[in-house]
Structure formats: structure tokens, C-alpha cells
Amino acid sequence: MERELEDLAARGARTLVAGLHRSGEAALVREAFATWFERAGWADQSELLRGPASRLSYSNTRWAGVFLDVLTNSADHEAAGGLAALVGRFSEPAEARRTADRAARVTGRILERDKVVPPPAEKPGAPGEPADRPGVAGDHVDFRQGSFHGPVVGSQHTYVNHPGAALPDPGRWPTPDEIDPVTLGVRPTRRPGGADLARLPAYVERDIDAGLRGWHERDDLLVVTGGPLSGKSRTAWSAAAHAVGHSGRVFAPAPGTDLRGLPEALHGRAGRHVLWLDQLEDHLGEHGLNLGLLGRLSALRVPVVATLRDEVYEEHRFGDGPASKLLARARVARVRSWWSEDELARLAGHRDDDRLADAWEWSDEGVTQFLALGPELEDLWHSSGWSNSRHPYGHLLVRAAVDLARCGVTGGMPDRLLREAASCYGRRRPGGESFQEATAWAATPRHGVAGLLVPVPGPGAGEGEAAAWRPYGSLVAQARRTSAPVRAALWRCALEGTRHDADAHHDVRRTAHAVFAPRAEAGDTEAMHLLGELGADVEDEATALEWFRKAADAGRTDLAARVGELLLGQGKAEQALPYLRAAVADAPHAHVTHLLGRAHLVLAEHWLRTAAESGHEEAQRRLRELTAPQAER
């Protein structure tokens, strides 16, 4: 049943996120799902959906994890049926039917598990049934003769047939300024801290934009293609908005909408209009966009803007179907996944926005991929840390990789270093994943782009194997801005683990000094401790003593022994003595008490010699006893 619950949770997530993107229906969707969470006993999610829109997540992965958590742990046996009903209510008909079928199987297994026995089938006129009983609707189930040993789950689904429905009045279509591009298929980008998820940063002009200016005056169909998360929808939307201007109207029908009546609805309408078809493959066919409809729209000077993934474009353009002729007529513009130097220069001019500043810094990841994939990977990582997660070790390894990167480990992280760093967060949950399973899950590419961990090839690694790992850049950028400071234990792990790599070790030391120097100056004793260790790491005794001593003077008695030992080694026994006494009082270990004894001996010899040189006979005798070889005593 676990597989069915995961499938239902995923469909529920897609339905909710799609509903949040529909401006005219978002409030209704939020309230309906909030009520479902409330009935399931998850008040925090209910309050979230009823709260400010800026706090909402638009991530399918995040909501799928929440729904699965509810379905798995809720005591409400009607939760599965209720969620299936919401999918049926707010999703497309085909999706609703698939969900209803799966929900029926899940409900049946729950009933079987809880020993709910359905009533035996009876024919009309069976004993005990009134002869004049009126007929009932076909979806009626009579349980009056049944035996029940647990709660009963039931659900009803209503489907809406979008194709063939009346098209909206073009006069009521929104203008570009009234549209949130996220509702048109542009992926949202999260600000650090999760705020303003649905808001998009400023559009940075791509190289192909110059050639698209005025395209609608020459062409009637623009198809923007590109690879996964290449920014094709955002570029296409820019072209569409320019085609109609601020006062024009935009129609973005749902997939499967019957478009045959569109020319008639637009006939005689003043002003500019544009038809927006994101993922064009969902809008092709007899009732969708075809050559005939495109010709009629062209006669009305209504351009069409569409997007297609590269592989889907090739499939349709060079296939045998009618879409091939349609695409042959189109103006096709391809958006590259990787940005040119000119594009990166334009991006650099927008670094006042944290999201674009991070994308510029991590442009090696691909700018649009970084912006679009980042929120989803972050949600995936957070959900993997939940109590019922199947990837707790994968969660720890990703966290370790991100924190190592924050410590300055910018290159590949070998398995050994990643394992040791993950151990800094405490004991692993017993059982569970192996290291290989955890890294395989974390490195699984999302949307064909990248995973939480990115394999780094190297000498000795076979084809497709990783010699080391690094975290995806957006995770590091987000953690730098929003996460708690890296644990001191992990800094020490980074210093020790990179000792064999001079460049990496230098980077960690430089990063650590930049992080801890201001904190130490502000009185942070742990920062003083780390700076002392940085000095000891390169045998800079003066720096080590300076910071260990400041920390010990500020109350870190656990460092008093190190201060005393360094002072004693410099022949400053009198200065060492109070530190060693404090260390013995705090933890009288053998090594510390030995150091204290040595300090007393050094001082005793010094003062006895001073007295002996003045002619004091007793001091001379004691000094001889103290300094004579063992055999002479």
C-alpha cells in the first residue's frame, strides 16, 4: 500500500500547486486543502494554507512529502479518500480518473486492514427489503445490512469536462501587467529565507532577444525551445508581453481546452491579443492548435507564443503527423542552457537581487537551472530529514557536503572526508542506507539537470563513477545566507581532512580566519579557540598562544593547560603556573599534574640557585640534591 500512498501524495501535491497558480481559483483551493489538513489533525499545515500567501511553498516535492506524512501517520482513515476527492475536484479529468482508481485501491486495502466487511449483494425484492422502496442513484451504496469492525471510508468524485467549455470573453483576458508569469509555467525562484516565493527576479535579456524584437509583425507563431530548466518559458513570456504591450490581452488556456471557437470570439475585437501555449504538445490536435486555426488567428493578427522542450520539438517537427507542418511554419528560437559572456555581463548588473547575485556567483551550474532547481532541491533535502524519511543518511551526507563547502572546500570531497564530516552531527539512525545507497539517491538528477550531490570525476574513477562529490551550488548559497553557523567540529574535520591537499587546506584556513577573526574580536571564546588551532596548525606558536591565552583568560579553563604548556616551553614557568593550577583544579589528569610539577621544579631550581649564589648553604645543598644525576642521589 505504501506505493499507492506515495502516488496519491504526489498527485495531491501537483493538484495543490497547480491550484495555487490559478489566480481565480487559488483561494478556493487553499481553503479546501486547509480543511482537509484540519480534519486529518494537521493544524499547522491548515494554518499555513490560510495564512499569508508569501509563506506558501510552490514545490511539488515539498507538498508530496507533507501529504505522504499525513496519509502514513494520520489516525483519520478518511484522509486518503478525502485527498482523492480534492484531486478529482480540482484537477483535469484524466488525472482525476487515474487518482480515483488508485484511491479506490488504497481505500479497499485500508478497509481490509481494519476488518470492514461490506454487505452481501441483494437482488430487488430480497427478504427484508420493502417492496415499494424507491430507486436510488447509481452511485448509492447501501451499507445497512453490513457488519462493521472499523471505520468506513467513502468518497465521491465530480469531473469537469474542460474541452468544449465556453471560452472566456477576450475583453476579460488579463493584461501582461496583471499576470504572474509563474501561473503560465515560469518556475518560481525563492528568496533566501523562503520569502516571496512566487515573485520572480528581474528578467535578464538573453542573446536571442535582440532577434525577436518585432517578431509578431513578421510571424504568426513563435516557438521557443530549450533544454530542461533553460529559461525558455521566461524568454517566451518576454516575447509575448512585448507583442501585446501593457494594454494587450493574453489568453493562456488549460491543456486540452477546445480552441476552435477562438477566432469567432476574437472577431471584431479591438486591441491586441496573444495566445500563450506553454508546453505546446499539450495543445495540439483537432480541437487545439493546428494549421487551420493558426491561419484564422493570423488573419485576425493574433500571434501565438509557445514553448517546447528540445526533444519534443524534434519529435513533432520531423515526425509524420500534422504538427510537423505546423512547426515548419513557426518562427523557432532556441534558448541555450549555458549563458554567454555577454549574458553573464548583463546578469552582473542585477546583483542587487540576492537571487541573481547567487546565480552570477554560481554561473557554472547554469544560471536558469540554478534559479529554478534551487528551491526544489532545498525542499527535497529538508523533506529527507523528516522522521519517516527513507534517506536519513543521504540527508546527513548532503548537509556535511554543504557545510564543508561553507568551510572553503570548493573542490571534490572524497568519500572518506564526506563520511567523517557526516559523523560530526551525532550518531546515525540504526540500519538504513549504506553510503553507496545514500550518495546514489543524493546524486540522482532532478529534471535531467543535477541532484543534491554532483559527482566529481577524477583519476581512478570508471565511466559514470565519482572520485569525489560536491553539493549543488544553490544549496550552498542558500545555507550561507540563512543557516546557523557551521559547527566547530566540522571546521576541525575540514582542516584535518584537507591536510593532504595544500590548495584545499589553504582555502579552508583562509575561510576560517575570515569567519572567526571578527567573532574572536567580539569576545567569542570558541572563535578564539579556533584561531589558536589555526596557529598551531602551521606551528605558529605565538599566534596559538595569543588566542588560547585570551580564551583561557575569558573563562575557558579547558584551554588553560595548553597555555601553561606553551609558556613552560618558552621558559616562562612563573606565568605558566596560574594556568596550570587552574587546569589541575578543572581536570586533574596525569599530563596536567605533571606539567604543574615541572613548573614548580623549574621555579624551585631558579630560586634555590639565586640563594645559593648569595652564599646560602642550605640553598646550595638543596640545589645539589635537585640537580645531581639520579645515580648520585
C-alpha positions as CSV (number, residue, x, y, z in Angstrom):
1,M,0.0,0.0,0.0
2,E,3.0,2.3,0.5
3,R,3.4,2.7,-3.2
4,E,-0.2,3.7,-3.7
5,L,0.0,6.3,-0.9
6,E,3.1,7.8,-2.5
7,D,1.4,8.1,-5.8
8,L,-1.7,9.7,-4.2
9,A,0.5,12.1,-2.3
10,A,2.3,13.1,-5.5
11,R,-1.0,13.7,-7.3
12,G,-2.3,15.7,-4.4
13,A,0.8,17.9,-4.5
14,R,0.5,18.5,-8.2
15,T,-3.1,19.4,-7.8
16,L,-2.5,21.8,-4.9
17,V,0.5,23.6,-6.6
18,A,-1.4,23.9,-9.9
19,G,-4.4,25.4,-8.0
20,L,-2.2,27.9,-6.2
21,H,-1.0,29.1,-9.6
22,R,-4.6,29.7,-10.8
23,S,-5.3,33.2,-9.7
24,G,-9.1,32.9,-10.0
25,E,-9.2,29.6,-8.0
26,A,-6.3,29.9,-5.6
27,A,-8.4,31.0,-2.6
28,L,-10.9,28.1,-3.1
29,V,-8.1,25.6,-3.5
30,R,-6.3,26.8,-0.4
31,E,-9.4,26.6,1.8
32,A,-10.4,23.2,0.5
33,F,-6.9,21.7,1.3
34,A,-6.7,23.6,4.6
35,T,-10.0,21.9,5.6
36,W,-8.6,18.5,4.6
37,F,-5.5,19.1,6.8
38,E,-7.6,20.3,9.6
39,R,-9.8,17.1,9.6
40,A,-6.7,15.0,9.4
41,G,-5.4,16.6,12.6
42,W,-2.5,18.6,11.0
43,A,-3.4,22.1,12.2
44,D,0.0,23.6,11.3
45,Q,-0.5,22.9,7.6
46,S,-4.0,24.1,7.8
47,E,-2.9,27.4,9.3
48,L,-0.1,27.7,6.7
49,L,-2.6,27.5,3.8
50,R,-4.9,30.0,5.5
51,G,-2.1,32.4,6.2
52,P,-0.2,34.9,4.1
53,A,0.4,33.7,0.5
54,S,4.1,34.8,0.8
55,R,4.7,31.9,3.2
56,L,3.4,29.2,0.9
57,S,5.7,26.8,-0.9
58,Y,5.1,26.1,-4.6
59,S,7.2,23.0,-4.6
60,N,5.6,19.7,-5.7
61,T,8.3,17.8,-3.8
62,R,7.6,19.6,-0.5
63,W,3.9,19.1,-0.6
64,A,4.2,15.5,-1.7
65,G,6.3,14.8,1.4
66,V,3.7,16.6,3.6
67,F,0.8,14.6,2.1
68,L,2.6,11.3,2.5
69,D,3.4,12.2,6.1
70,V,-0.3,12.8,6.7
71,L,-1.5,9.7,4.8
72,T,1.1,7.5,6.6
73,N,0.6,8.8,10.2
74,S,-2.9,10.3,10.4
75,A,-5.4,8.4,12.5
76,D,-8.1,9.6,10.1
77,H,-9.0,6.7,7.9
78,E,-10.9,9.0,5.5
79,A,-7.7,11.0,4.7
80,A,-6.9,9.0,1.5
81,G,-10.5,9.3,0.2
82,G,-10.6,12.9,1.1
83,L,-7.4,13.7,-0.7
84,A,-8.5,11.8,-3.8
85,A,-11.8,13.8,-3.8
86,L,-9.8,17.0,-3.8
87,V,-7.7,15.8,-6.7
88,G,-10.9,14.9,-8.6
89,R,-12.4,18.3,-7.8
90,F,-9.5,20.5,-8.9
91,S,-7.6,18.6,-11.5
92,E,-8.1,17.7,-15.1
93,P,-10.5,14.8,-15.9
94,A,-7.9,12.3,-16.9
95,E,-5.8,13.0,-13.8
96,A,-8.9,12.8,-11.7
97,R,-9.9,9.4,-13.1
98,R,-6.4,8.0,-12.5
99,T,-6.4,9.3,-9.0
100,A,-9.9,7.9,-8.3
101,D,-8.8,4.5,-9.4
102,R,-5.8,4.5,-7.2
103,A,-7.7,5.9,-4.3
104,A,-10.2,3.2,-4.6
105,R,-7.5,0.6,-4.3
106,V,-5.9,2.3,-1.3
107,T,-9.3,2.6,0.4
108,G,-10.0,-1.1,-0.2
109,R,-6.8,-2.1,1.4
110,I,-7.5,0.2,4.4
111,L,-10.9,-1.4,4.8
112,E,-9.4,-4.9,4.5
113,R,-6.7,-4.0,7.1
114,D,-9.3,-2.6,9.5
115,K,-11.7,-5.5,9.0
116,V,-14.6,-3.6,7.5
117,V,-16.9,-6.2,6.0
118,P,-19.2,-4.9,3.1
119,P,-22.8,-6.1,3.0
120,P,-23.7,-9.1,0.8
121,A,-25.3,-8.2,-2.6
122,E,-29.1,-8.5,-2.7
123,K,-31.5,-8.5,-5.5
124,P,-34.5,-6.2,-5.6
125,G,-37.3,-7.7,-3.5
126,A,-35.0,-9.7,-1.3
127,P,-36.3,-10.6,2.2
128,G,-36.3,-7.6,4.5
129,E,-36.4,-5.0,1.7
130,P,-39.7,-3.1,1.3
131,A,-41.5,-3.8,-1.9
132,D,-42.2,-0.2,-2.6
133,R,-38.6,1.0,-1.9
134,P,-37.9,3.9,-4.3
135,G,-35.0,3.7,-6.8
136,V,-31.7,5.2,-5.8
137,A,-28.9,6.9,-7.8
138,G,-26.3,4.7,-9.4
139,D,-23.5,5.8,-7.0
140,H,-25.5,4.8,-4.0
141,V,-24.1,2.1,-1.8
142,D,-26.4,0.6,0.9
143,F,-24.5,-0.5,4.0
144,R,-27.5,-1.0,6.2
145,Q,-27.2,-4.8,6.1
146,G,-23.4,-4.8,6.6
147,S,-21.2,-5.8,9.6
148,F,-18.6,-3.2,10.5
149,H,-15.5,-3.8,12.6
150,G,-13.7,-0.5,11.9
151,P,-14.3,2.9,10.4
152,V,-15.8,3.2,6.9
153,V,-14.2,5.3,4.2
154,G,-16.1,6.7,1.3
155,S,-15.6,9.4,-1.3
156,Q,-17.4,10.8,-4.3
157,H,-15.7,12.4,-7.3
158,T,-17.0,15.0,-9.7
159,Y,-15.4,15.6,-13.1
160,V,-15.5,18.7,-15.2
161,N,-15.1,18.4,-19.0
162,H,-12.8,21.3,-19.9
163,P,-12.7,20.6,-23.7
164,G,-15.8,22.1,-25.3
165,A,-16.4,24.5,-22.5
166,A,-17.2,28.1,-23.4
167,L,-14.2,30.3,-23.9
168,P,-13.8,33.3,-21.7
169,D,-14.7,36.7,-23.1
170,P,-11.5,38.2,-24.7
171,G,-12.4,41.5,-23.1
172,R,-11.8,39.9,-19.7
173,W,-8.5,38.3,-20.6
174,P,-5.7,39.7,-18.3
175,T,-3.1,42.2,-19.5
176,P,0.6,41.3,-19.1
177,D,0.8,43.5,-16.0
178,E,-2.0,41.6,-14.3
179,I,-0.4,38.2,-14.9
180,D,2.0,36.4,-12.6
181,P,4.3,34.5,-15.0
182,V,4.5,31.6,-12.6
183,T,0.9,30.8,-13.4
184,L,2.0,30.5,-17.1
185,G,4.7,27.9,-16.4
186,V,7.6,30.0,-15.4
187,R,9.3,28.3,-12.5
188,P,9.3,30.3,-9.2
189,T,12.5,31.4,-7.6
190,R,12.9,31.6,-3.8
191,R,14.4,34.4,-2.0
192,P,16.8,33.5,0.9
193,G,14.7,32.6,3.9
194,G,11.8,31.4,1.8
195,A,10.1,34.8,1.4
196,D,8.4,36.0,-1.8
197,L,8.5,32.5,-3.4
198,A,6.0,33.4,-6.2
199,R,7.8,36.6,-7.1
200,L,10.4,36.5,-9.9
201,P,13.6,38.4,-10.2
202,A,14.1,40.9,-13.0
203,Y,14.3,39.4,-16.4
204,V,17.9,39.3,-17.7
205,E,17.9,39.7,-21.5
206,R,19.2,36.6,-23.4
207,D,21.2,36.9,-26.6
208,I,18.3,35.7,-28.7
209,D,16.0,38.5,-27.5
210,A,17.5,41.0,-29.9
211,G,16.5,38.9,-32.9
212,L,12.9,38.5,-31.5
213,R,12.1,42.2,-31.3
214,G,9.1,42.9,-33.6
215,W,8.7,39.2,-34.3
216,H,4.9,39.4,-34.3
217,E,5.0,41.8,-37.2
218,R,6.6,39.1,-39.4
219,D,5.4,35.8,-37.9
220,D,2.2,34.4,-36.5
221,L,3.7,31.5,-34.4
222,L,6.8,31.8,-32.2
223,V,8.0,28.5,-30.6
224,V,10.8,28.9,-28.0
225,T,12.7,25.7,-27.4
226,G,15.4,24.6,-25.0
227,G,16.7,22.0,-22.6
228,P,15.4,21.3,-19.1
229,L,15.2,24.5,-17.0
230,S,16.9,26.6,-19.7
231,G,14.6,29.5,-19.2
232,K,12.5,29.0,-22.3
233,S,9.2,29.9,-20.7
234,R,10.6,33.2,-19.2
235,T,12.1,34.2,-22.6
236,A,8.9,33.3,-24.4
237,W,6.9,35.3,-21.9
238,S,9.1,38.3,-22.5
239,A,8.4,38.0,-26.3
240,A,4.7,37.6,-25.7
241,A,4.5,40.6,-23.4
242,H,6.3,42.8,-25.9
243,A,4.0,41.6,-28.7
244,V,0.8,42.9,-27.0
245,G,2.2,45.8,-24.9
246,H,0.9,46.8,-21.5
247,S,-2.7,47.2,-22.6
248,G,-3.0,44.0,-24.7
249,R,-4.8,40.8,-23.6
250,V,-3.3,37.4,-23.1
251,F,-5.2,34.0,-23.2
252,A,-3.5,31.1,-21.6
253,P,-5.8,28.1,-21.8
254,A,-5.5,24.9,-19.8
255,P,-4.2,21.8,-21.6
256,G,-7.0,20.2,-23.6
257,T,-9.1,23.3,-24.0
258,D,-11.2,23.3,-27.2
259,L,-9.8,26.3,-29.1
260,R,-12.0,26.0,-32.2
261,G,-14.2,28.9,-31.2
262,L,-11.3,31.3,-30.5
263,P,-11.4,33.1,-33.9
264,E,-15.1,33.7,-33.6
265,A,-14.7,35.1,-30.1
266,L,-11.9,37.4,-31.3
267,H,-13.7,38.6,-34.4
268,G,-14.2,42.4,-34.4
269,R,-12.3,42.9,-31.2
270,A,-10.2,46.0,-30.9
271,G,-6.8,46.0,-29.3
272,R,-4.0,43.5,-29.3
273,H,-4.3,39.9,-28.2
274,V,-1.9,36.9,-27.9
275,L,-2.4,33.2,-27.4
276,W,0.0,31.7,-24.9
277,L,0.6,27.9,-25.1
278,D,3.3,26.7,-22.7
279,Q,4.3,23.1,-23.5
280,L,2.7,23.2,-26.9
281,E,2.5,19.4,-27.1
282,D,-0.5,19.6,-24.7
283,H,-2.4,22.0,-27.0
284,L,-2.1,20.3,-30.4
285,G,-4.7,18.3,-32.3
286,E,-8.1,18.6,-33.9
287,H,-9.6,20.8,-31.1
288,G,-6.3,22.6,-30.3
289,L,-3.8,24.4,-32.4
290,N,-3.5,23.3,-35.9
291,L,-2.7,24.9,-39.3
292,G,-6.3,25.8,-39.9
293,L,-6.7,27.6,-36.5
294,L,-3.3,29.3,-36.9
295,G,-4.4,30.6,-40.3
296,R,-7.6,32.1,-38.9
297,L,-5.8,33.6,-36.0
298,S,-3.2,35.0,-38.3
299,A,-5.9,36.7,-40.4
300,L,-7.0,38.4,-37.1
301,R,-3.4,39.4,-36.4
302,V,-3.4,37.4,-33.2
303,P,0.1,35.9,-32.7
304,V,0.7,32.6,-30.8
305,V,3.6,32.1,-28.4
306,A,4.5,28.6,-27.4
307,T,7.3,26.6,-25.7
308,L,8.6,23.1,-26.4
309,R,11.5,21.0,-24.9
310,D,14.2,20.4,-27.5
311,E,13.5,16.6,-27.7
312,V,9.7,17.2,-28.1
313,Y,10.3,19.8,-30.8
314,E,12.4,17.3,-32.8
315,E,9.9,14.6,-32.3
316,H,7.0,16.6,-33.7
317,R,8.9,18.7,-36.2
318,F,10.5,15.8,-38.0
319,G,7.7,13.3,-37.5
320,D,4.9,12.3,-39.8
321,G,1.9,14.0,-38.0
322,P,0.2,17.2,-38.7
323,A,2.2,19.0,-36.1
324,S,5.2,18.7,-38.4
325,K,3.6,21.1,-40.9
326,L,2.5,23.4,-38.1
327,L,6.1,23.7,-36.7
328,A,7.5,24.1,-40.2
329,R,5.6,27.4,-40.4
330,A,6.8,28.6,-37.0
331,R,9.5,31.0,-36.0
332,V,11.7,28.9,-33.8
333,A,14.1,30.3,-31.3
334,R,16.3,28.1,-29.1
335,V,17.4,29.2,-25.6
336,R,20.8,27.7,-24.6
337,S,21.2,26.2,-21.1
338,W,24.6,27.9,-20.7
339,W,25.0,31.6,-20.7
340,S,27.4,33.6,-22.9
341,E,29.8,36.1,-21.6
342,D,27.5,38.9,-22.8
343,E,24.6,37.4,-20.9
344,L,26.7,37.0,-17.7
345,A,27.8,40.6,-18.0
346,R,24.1,41.7,-18.1
347,L,23.4,39.4,-15.2
348,A,26.2,41.1,-13.2
349,G,24.2,44.3,-13.4
350,H,21.4,42.8,-11.4
351,R,23.4,41.7,-8.3
352,D,21.3,43.9,-6.0
353,D,18.9,41.0,-6.0
354,D,20.2,38.2,-3.8
355,R,18.9,35.5,-6.1
356,L,20.6,36.9,-9.2
357,A,23.8,37.7,-7.2
358,D,24.0,34.0,-6.2
359,A,23.2,32.8,-9.7
360,W,26.0,35.0,-11.0
361,E,28.5,33.6,-8.4
362,W,27.4,30.0,-9.3
363,S,27.0,30.5,-13.0
364,D,29.0,27.3,-13.7
365,E,25.8,25.5,-12.6
366,G,23.8,27.2,-15.3
367,V,22.0,30.4,-14.4
368,T,18.4,29.4,-15.1
369,Q,19.0,25.9,-13.8
370,F,20.4,27.4,-10.6
371,L,17.4,29.7,-10.1
372,A,14.7,27.1,-11.0
373,L,16.2,24.0,-9.5
374,G,17.4,25.6,-6.2
375,P,14.0,25.8,-4.4
376,E,13.1,22.2,-5.4
377,L,16.4,20.7,-4.2
378,E,16.2,22.6,-1.0
379,D,12.7,21.3,-0.3
380,L,13.9,17.8,-1.3
381,W,16.8,18.0,1.2
382,H,14.6,19.3,4.0
383,S,12.0,16.6,3.5
384,S,14.7,13.9,3.6
385,G,15.3,14.9,7.2
386,W,11.8,14.1,8.4
387,S,11.3,11.3,10.9
388,N,9.7,9.0,8.3
389,S,12.3,9.7,5.6
390,R,13.8,6.8,3.7
391,H,17.0,8.7,3.2
392,P,18.3,9.9,6.6
393,Y,21.9,9.1,5.8
394,G,21.6,10.8,2.4
395,H,20.3,13.9,4.3
396,L,23.4,13.9,6.6
397,L,25.8,13.5,3.7
398,V,24.3,16.4,1.8
399,R,24.4,18.5,5.0
400,A,28.0,17.6,5.5
401,A,28.9,18.5,1.9
402,V,27.2,21.9,2.1
403,D,28.9,22.7,5.4
404,L,32.3,21.6,4.0
405,A,31.8,23.9,1.1
406,R,31.0,26.7,3.6
407,C,34.3,25.9,5.2
408,G,36.1,26.5,2.0
409,V,36.3,23.0,0.5
410,T,35.3,24.1,-3.1
411,G,36.7,21.1,-5.0
412,G,35.7,17.5,-4.8
413,M,35.1,15.9,-1.5
414,P,36.3,12.3,-1.3
415,D,34.2,9.6,0.3
416,R,36.4,9.5,3.4
417,L,36.0,13.2,4.1
418,L,32.3,13.1,3.5
419,R,31.8,10.2,5.9
420,E,33.9,11.8,8.6
421,A,32.1,15.2,8.2
422,A,28.7,13.5,8.5
423,S,29.7,11.9,11.8
424,C,30.1,15.4,13.3
425,Y,26.3,15.6,13.6
426,G,25.9,12.7,16.0
427,R,25.1,9.0,15.7
428,R,23.3,7.7,12.6
429,R,19.9,6.1,12.8
430,P,20.5,2.3,13.2
431,G,20.0,0.3,9.9
432,G,19.0,2.3,6.9
433,E,21.1,3.2,3.9
434,S,24.6,2.3,3.1
435,F,27.0,5.1,1.9
436,Q,26.6,3.9,-1.7
437,E,22.8,4.0,-1.5
438,A,22.8,7.4,0.2
439,T,25.1,9.0,-2.4
440,A,23.2,7.3,-5.3
441,W,20.0,8.9,-4.1
442,A,21.5,12.3,-3.4
443,A,23.2,12.4,-6.9
444,T,20.0,11.4,-8.8
445,P,19.5,14.3,-11.3
446,R,16.2,16.2,-10.9
447,H,14.6,17.4,-14.2
448,G,17.6,15.9,-16.0
449,V,19.9,18.7,-14.6
450,A,21.5,17.8,-11.3
451,G,21.0,16.2,-7.9
452,L,21.7,17.3,-4.4
453,L,25.2,16.0,-4.8
454,V,27.2,16.4,-8.0
455,P,29.7,13.6,-8.9
456,V,33.3,14.9,-9.5
457,P,35.3,12.7,-11.8
458,G,38.9,12.0,-11.2
459,P,41.8,9.6,-11.6
460,G,40.9,6.0,-11.0
461,A,37.2,6.5,-11.4
462,G,35.5,4.5,-14.1
463,E,33.0,5.8,-16.6
464,G,30.0,7.3,-14.8
465,E,31.7,6.9,-11.4
466,A,32.6,9.6,-8.9
467,A,36.0,10.1,-7.5
468,A,34.6,12.7,-5.2
469,W,31.4,14.8,-4.6
470,R,30.4,18.4,-4.2
471,P,27.0,19.9,-3.2
472,Y,24.8,21.6,-5.8
473,G,25.7,25.4,-5.7
474,S,22.2,26.7,-4.8
475,L,22.2,24.6,-1.5
476,V,25.5,26.3,-0.5
477,A,24.3,29.8,-1.5
478,Q,21.1,29.3,0.5
479,A,22.9,28.0,3.5
480,R,25.3,30.8,3.6
481,R,22.5,33.3,3.9
482,T,20.0,31.5,6.1
483,S,21.6,28.6,8.1
484,A,23.2,28.5,11.5
485,P,27.0,28.8,11.7
486,V,28.9,25.6,10.8
487,R,29.8,23.5,13.9
488,A,33.3,23.9,15.2
489,A,33.8,20.1,15.0
490,L,33.2,20.3,11.3
491,W,35.7,23.1,10.8
492,R,38.3,20.8,12.5
493,C,37.2,18.0,10.3
494,A,37.7,20.2,7.2
495,L,41.2,21.3,8.4
496,E,42.3,17.8,9.1
497,G,40.6,16.2,6.1
498,T,42.3,18.6,3.6
499,R,45.8,18.4,5.1
500,H,47.0,16.2,2.2
501,D,45.8,18.8,-0.4
502,A,47.8,22.0,0.0
503,D,45.5,24.2,-2.0
504,A,42.3,23.0,-0.4
505,H,43.9,23.2,3.1
506,H,44.9,26.8,2.3
507,D,41.4,27.7,1.3
508,V,39.9,26.2,4.5
509,R,42.4,28.1,6.6
510,R,41.7,31.4,4.8
511,T,38.0,30.9,5.1
512,A,38.2,30.0,8.7
513,H,40.2,33.1,9.5
514,A,37.7,35.3,7.7
515,V,34.9,33.7,9.6
516,F,36.4,33.5,13.1
517,A,38.6,36.7,13.4
518,P,35.6,39.1,13.7
519,R,33.9,36.8,16.2
520,A,37.0,36.4,18.3
521,E,37.5,40.2,18.4
522,A,33.9,40.4,19.6
523,G,34.7,38.1,22.6
524,D,33.6,34.7,21.2
525,T,35.8,32.2,23.1
526,E,35.1,29.3,20.7
527,A,36.3,31.6,17.8
528,M,39.4,32.4,19.9
529,H,40.0,28.6,20.3
530,L,39.7,28.0,16.5
531,L,42.1,30.8,15.8
532,G,44.5,29.3,18.2
533,E,44.2,26.0,16.4
534,L,44.9,27.7,13.1
535,G,48.1,29.0,14.5
536,A,49.1,25.6,15.9
537,D,48.2,24.0,12.6
538,V,51.2,25.8,10.9
539,E,53.4,25.8,14.1
540,D,52.9,29.5,14.6
541,E,53.4,29.3,18.4
542,A,53.0,33.0,19.0
543,T,49.5,33.1,17.3
544,A,48.4,29.9,19.0
545,L,49.5,31.2,22.5
546,E,47.9,34.6,21.9
547,W,44.4,33.2,21.2
548,F,44.5,30.3,23.6
549,R,45.5,32.7,26.4
550,K,42.7,35.1,25.5
551,A,40.2,32.3,25.6
552,A,41.5,31.0,28.9
553,D,41.5,34.5,30.4
554,A,37.9,34.8,29.3
555,G,36.9,31.6,31.2
556,R,37.9,28.7,29.0
557,T,39.6,26.7,31.7
558,D,39.7,23.7,29.3
559,L,42.4,25.6,27.4
560,A,44.5,26.6,30.4
561,A,46.7,23.5,30.2
562,R,47.6,24.4,26.6
563,V,48.5,27.9,27.6
564,G,50.6,26.7,30.6
565,E,52.4,24.1,28.4
566,L,53.3,26.7,25.7
567,L,54.5,29.2,28.4
568,L,56.5,26.5,30.1
569,G,58.1,25.6,26.8
570,Q,59.2,29.2,26.4
571,G,60.8,29.1,29.9
572,K,58.1,31.2,31.5
573,A,57.2,28.9,34.3
574,E,56.1,31.7,36.6
575,Q,53.5,32.8,34.0
576,A,52.5,29.2,33.3
577,L,51.9,28.4,37.0
578,P,48.4,30.0,37.4
579,Y,47.2,28.5,34.2
580,L,48.4,25.0,35.2
581,R,46.9,25.3,38.7
582,A,43.5,26.3,37.1
583,A,43.8,23.3,34.7
584,V,44.5,20.9,37.5
585,A,41.6,22.2,39.5
586,D,39.4,21.8,36.5
587,A,40.6,18.3,35.4
588,P,43.5,16.8,37.3
589,H,44.7,14.5,34.6
590,A,48.2,13.0,34.8
591,H,49.6,15.0,32.0
592,V,48.4,18.3,33.5
593,T,49.6,17.5,37.0
594,H,53.0,16.5,35.5
595,L,53.2,19.9,33.9
596,L,52.3,21.6,37.1
597,G,55.1,19.6,38.9
598,R,57.6,20.6,36.2
599,A,56.7,24.3,36.6
600,H,57.3,24.0,40.3
601,L,60.6,22.3,39.8
602,V,61.7,25.0,37.3
603,L,60.8,27.7,39.8
604,A,62.4,25.8,42.7
605,E,65.7,25.5,40.8
606,H,65.6,29.2,39.8
607,W,65.2,30.5,43.4
608,L,67.5,27.9,45.0
609,R,70.2,28.9,42.5
610,T,69.6,32.6,43.3
611,A,70.0,31.9,47.0
612,A,73.0,29.6,46.6
613,E,74.8,32.3,44.5
614,S,74.4,34.6,47.5
615,G,76.2,32.1,49.8
616,H,73.2,30.4,51.4
617,E,74.5,27.0,52.5
618,E,71.1,25.3,52.8
619,A,70.1,26.5,49.4
620,Q,73.4,25.2,48.0
621,R,72.7,21.7,49.5
622,R,69.1,21.6,48.2
623,L,70.2,22.7,44.8
624,R,72.8,19.9,44.6
625,E,70.1,17.4,45.6
626,L,67.8,18.8,42.9
627,T,70.3,18.9,40.1
628,A,72.5,15.9,40.8
629,P,72.3,13.0,38.5
630,Q,69.9,10.2,39.6
631,A,72.8,7.8,40.3
632,E,74.5,10.2,42.8
633,R,71.4,10.6,44.9
